[in-house]
Amino acid sequence: MPHGVPSVGARLREGPHIALTLMRVHGYCAECERTAFVVPPSAELQAAFAAMIEARSRAFALARPGVACAEIDAAANEPIKDFVFGIGIFNSQGISCYGTNTNLEDYEPVVLQGEGKAACRIEKLNLINGTYYLDVAVHKRDGYPFDYHHFQYSFHVTSSHRDVGIARIPHRWEFSDNITFTKNENS
């Protein structure tokens, strides 16, 4: 069972894999999972593992600038004139990193009729390493929800930068002539 906790008396035997998870790094929560097998895996387990690796590769290939971070399928049985589409991004502690909706951005709803899609595209997140959650909502202007998906979609950001906080704010360092550094251009 993923993320299961074995009993204290559990012993390694033949069967499924072991997933090791590290949860603390320098005081920060982190998750690093590796799969190992205590006996040669069966053809069925090898096929399942290969399918998981393929799905992971496809997901990573889709994550790039300009791809919709939220694509919302909408359907109305009858015309609706009061509606808002919105998204929110939260870190693993539940802190809001960003949120917007069509009402905040001055889109005036006219009609939602039949089936359709709304997409929110974010060119650059600038989030630091960590796990994040995406909220997706369709609601009335007063906040009454038609559909609200809270913390149901997670994603992980990785980077070679070692910043702390929530976001990597665009910046540069400048120094007077009496302060000298060398910079690793690969970082």
C-alpha positions in Angstrom: 0.0 0.0 0.0 1.5 3.4 -1.0 2.4 5.5 2.0 1.4 2.7 4.3 3.0 2.2 7.7 4.1 -1.4 8.5 3.5 -2.9 11.9 6.4 -3.1 14.3 6.6 -6.9 13.9 6.6 -6.8 10.1 9.4 -8.7 8.4 10.6 -8.7 4.8 9.4 -11.6 2.7 8.9 -12.4 -0.9 6.3 -10.2 -2.6 5.8 -6.6 -3.4 8.4 -3.9 -3.4 9.6 -1.7 -0.6 9.3 2.1 -0.9 11.7 4.1 1.3 10.7 7.6 2.1 12.8 10.3 3.8 10.7 13.1 5.4 13.2 15.6 6.9 16.2 17.4 5.3 17.9 20.2 7.1 14.6 20.9 9.0 12.5 21.0 5.8 10.0 18.4 4.9 11.0 16.4 1.8 9.9 13.2 0.1 12.3 10.9 -1.7 11.0 7.5 -2.8 13.0 4.7 -4.3 11.8 1.3 -5.3 13.7 -1.9 -4.5 12.8 -5.6 -4.7 13.9 -8.2 -2.2 13.5 -11.0 -4.7 13.4 -10.8 -8.5 10.1 -9.2 -9.5 7.5 -11.2 -11.3 6.7 -10.3 -15.0 3.4 -8.7 -13.7 5.3 -6.4 -11.3 7.9 -5.6 -14.0 5.1 -4.6 -16.3 3.4 -2.5 -13.7 6.7 -0.7 -12.8 7.4 -0.1 -16.5 3.9 1.4 -16.9 4.5 3.7 -13.9 7.8 4.9 -15.4 6.1 5.6 -18.7 3.3 7.5 -17.1 5.8 9.6 -15.1 7.8 10.4 -18.2 4.6 11.5 -20.1 3.6 13.7 -17.2 7.0 15.4 -17.0 7.0 15.9 -20.8 3.7 17.8 -20.4 4.9 20.2 -17.7 6.4 23.1 -19.5 5.8 26.9 -19.7 2.5 27.9 -21.4 0.7 24.6 -20.7 -2.6 25.1 -19.0 -2.2 24.7 -15.2 -5.9 24.2 -14.9 -8.3 23.2 -17.6 -11.8 23.2 -16.4 -14.6 21.3 -18.1 -17.9 23.0 -17.6 -21.4 21.9 -18.4 -24.7 23.6 -17.7 -28.1 22.0 -18.2 -29.6 25.4 -18.6 -28.0 28.8 -19.2 -26.1 30.3 -16.2 -25.4 34.0 -16.1 -23.6 34.2 -12.7 -20.4 32.2 -12.8 -16.7 32.5 -12.0 -13.8 30.2 -12.8 -10.9 30.2 -10.4 -7.6 28.5 -9.3 -5.5 28.6 -6.2 -2.0 27.2 -5.6 -1.0 26.2 -2.0 2.2 24.9 -0.6 2.3 21.7 1.5 1.6 23.7 4.7 -1.6 25.0 3.2 -0.3 28.5 2.7 -1.8 30.3 -0.4 1.0 31.0 -2.9 -1.3 32.4 -5.6 -4.9 32.6 -6.4 -7.0 34.2 -9.1 -10.3 34.0 -10.8 -12.2 35.5 -13.7 -14.1 37.9 -11.4 -10.8 39.3 -9.8 -9.5 39.8 -13.3 -12.6 41.8 -14.3 -14.1 39.2 -16.7 -17.9 39.9 -16.7 -19.9 36.6 -17.1 -22.4 36.7 -19.9 -23.6 33.1 -20.3 -22.4 29.5 -19.6 -24.5 27.3 -21.8 -24.0 23.6 -22.7 -20.5 22.1 -22.5 -17.3 24.1 -22.7 -13.7 24.5 -21.3 -11.9 27.3 -19.4 -8.1 27.2 -19.2 -5.8 29.2 -17.0 -2.2 29.4 -18.4 0.7 30.4 -16.3 3.9 31.0 -18.2 6.3 30.8 -15.2 5.5 29.8 -11.6 8.8 30.8 -9.9 8.0 28.5 -7.0 10.8 27.0 -5.0 11.4 23.2 -4.5 8.4 21.5 -2.8 5.0 20.0 -3.1 2.1 22.1 -4.0 -1.7 21.7 -4.4 -3.9 23.2 -7.1 -7.4 24.2 -6.2 -9.9 24.5 -9.1 -13.3 26.1 -8.7 -16.4 27.2 -10.5 -18.7 29.3 -8.3 -21.1 32.3 -8.3 -19.7 35.8 -7.9 -20.8 35.7 -4.2 -18.7 32.5 -3.7 -21.5 29.9 -3.7 -19.8 26.8 -5.2 -21.0 25.0 -8.3 -17.9 22.7 -8.1 -14.8 23.1 -5.9 -11.8 20.8 -5.9 -9.8 21.7 -2.8 -6.3 20.1 -2.5 -7.2 17.3 -4.9 -4.4 17.9 -7.4 -0.8 17.9 -6.2 2.4 18.6 -8.1 6.1 18.8 -7.2 8.6 21.5 -8.1 12.3 20.7 -8.4 15.1 23.0 -9.2 18.9 23.3 -8.8 18.3 26.6 -6.9 18.5 26.3 -3.1 16.2 29.3 -2.3 13.9 29.2 0.7 10.4 30.5 1.1 7.6 30.1 -1.4 8.7 31.8 -4.6 11.9 32.5 -6.5 11.6 36.2 -7.1 13.6 37.4 -10.1 16.7 39.2 -8.9 20.4 39.8 -9.3 23.3 40.6 -7.0 25.5 43.6 -7.4 28.7 44.4 -5.4 31.0 47.3 -4.9 34.6 47.0 -6.2 35.9 46.0 -2.8 33.7 42.9 -2.6 34.8 39.9 -4.7 33.1 36.6 -5.5 33.5 33.9 -8.0 30.3 32.5 -9.4 29.7 28.9 -10.5 28.1 29.4 -13.8 26.5 25.9 -13.7 24.2 26.8 -10.8 
